[in-house]
Amino acid sequence: MDMVAKSFGEDENTVGIHPLKFSLWLIIISIIMMFAAFTSAYIVRRAEGNWLEYDLPNILLINTVLIALSSVTMQLAHNAAAKNNLSMLRMMLFLTFSLGLAFLVGQWSAWGEMVDNNIFFGGETSNPAGSFMYVLTGVHGFHLITGLIYLAAVIVASLKYKVHSKKMLRIQLCTIYWHFLGGLWIYLYIFLRINH
């Protein structure tokens, strides 16, 4: 068997967790720790004063709906792969990718709205509340871009008939990461609403 194919290990009979799944969980834990640090710093910095409140961009609610829907379509893609429904698999993967792109466009629009309201990142006259908003949404956006890149790779693999009930690892990894990104955003949105 080809070593590359074996490393993507569609061998589901092995005992324990696949090394790539283990690596993904380590990445997820590190991202959780990073955002825990960011949100803790947000609370501490807010208590120090010089904190100018502003209205959160309305599009953030729409983005929350978009990312929740993309999590649903990603799960539907996973389920379709497990049932060898390849046309549904591809359709749901493309829909997930489109919703992910729409989310990023929405985040860019939110940043534009903040700039229009004179809320900038950094600098002597900047609002620390605004700076935290740029950091939280920007770092999440970066991780979403990495998710889209991997999702694109899964789409290409599905077009080559390399994602189906006998080869689930790629889509399992993608689904886990995508659900995590959705859950992380919902946490950030609720955090910003409560602490704003």
Secondary structure, DSSP 8 states (H G I E B T S, - for coil): --HHHHHTT--TTSSS--HHHHHHHHHHHHHHHHHHHHHHHHHHHHHTS--------THHHHHHHHHHHHHHHHHHHHHHHHTT-HHHHHHHHHHHHHHHHHHHHHHHHHHHHHHHTT--SSSTT--HHHHHHHHHHHHHHHHHHHHHHHHHHHHHHHHTT--BTTB-HHHHHHHHHHHHHHHHHHHHHHHHHHT-
